[in-house]
Amino acid sequence: MFENAVLLGLLSGQSAKHRIGTWKKGSSTDIEVDFIMDTSNDHEKIPIECKAATILKKKHYKNLLHYLRLMNQRFGCCVTAAPLETITTADALTILNLPIYLVTPENIATYSQREAGAAS
């Protein structure tokens, strides 16, 4: 149910510039990311994990970290019922915890661009 609400938020006001997919490391593993969102420039795919939690814990975004390291990316998004928060790991990966009521492709892309600008 929570993932469906997130998907509806990601598709709201949708144009052809954002495509939404999913990702799983392999058929014999439980490492998966709920959604992968293409950005308008198609150079970046933003992984998005959904958790129906009011407190963000590391276990909620461990698959995001796995994806980011595997794909050599720096930004991922975890959507929860917890307050807005940005987490930066020791290896300079950024996880945005976005409250479900703020989920739009534009908000996620804006935070991603801010993080890319801060990293350069």
RANOR-V379552 format. One record per residue. RES is the residue in one letter. PSI is psi in whole degrees, 0 to 359 (none if undefined). Layout:
res=RES psi=PSI
res=RES psi=PSI
This chain:
res=M psi=315
res=F psi=316
res=E psi=322
res=N psi=319
res=A psi=320
res=V psi=315
res=L psi=318
res=L psi=320
res=G psi=320
res=L psi=330
res=L psi=351
res=S psi=134
res=G psi=22
res=Q psi=138
res=S psi=180
res=A psi=350
res=K psi=343
res=H psi=123
res=R psi=144
res=I psi=130
res=G psi=193
res=T psi=172
res=W psi=137
res=K psi=135
res=K psi=321
res=G psi=170
res=S psi=339
res=S psi=22
res=T psi=159
res=D psi=14
res=I psi=110
res=E psi=159
res=V psi=134
res=D psi=312
res=F psi=148
res=I psi=120
res=M psi=124
res=D psi=143
res=T psi=170
res=S psi=334
res=N psi=359
res=D psi=9
res=H psi=346
res=E psi=142
res=K psi=124
res=I psi=119
res=P psi=139
res=I psi=123
res=E psi=140
res=C psi=129
res=K psi=127
res=A psi=73
res=A psi=146
res=T psi=350
res=I psi=126
res=L psi=129
res=K psi=157
res=K psi=325
res=K psi=337
res=H psi=333
res=Y psi=16
res=K psi=323
res=N psi=328
res=L psi=315
res=L psi=319
res=H psi=312
res=Y psi=312
res=L psi=316
res=R psi=319
res=L psi=320
res=M psi=2
res=N psi=48
res=Q psi=170
res=R psi=348
res=F psi=133
res=G psi=164
res=C psi=132
res=C psi=125
res=V psi=123
res=T psi=187
res=A psi=7
res=A psi=163
res=P psi=159
res=L psi=133
res=E psi=146
res=T psi=131
res=I psi=131
res=T psi=127
res=T psi=171
res=A psi=332
res=D psi=25
res=A psi=30
res=L psi=143
res=T psi=128
res=I psi=122
res=L psi=122
res=N psi=112
res=L psi=122
res=P psi=145
res=I psi=328
res=Y psi=349
res=L psi=6
res=V psi=111
res=T psi=155
res=P psi=324
res=E psi=316
res=N psi=315
res=I psi=316
res=A psi=321
res=T psi=313
res=Y psi=322
res=S psi=316
res=Q psi=322
res=R psi=316
res=E psi=322
res=A psi=321
res=G psi=323
res=A psi=330
res=A psi=339
res=S psi=none
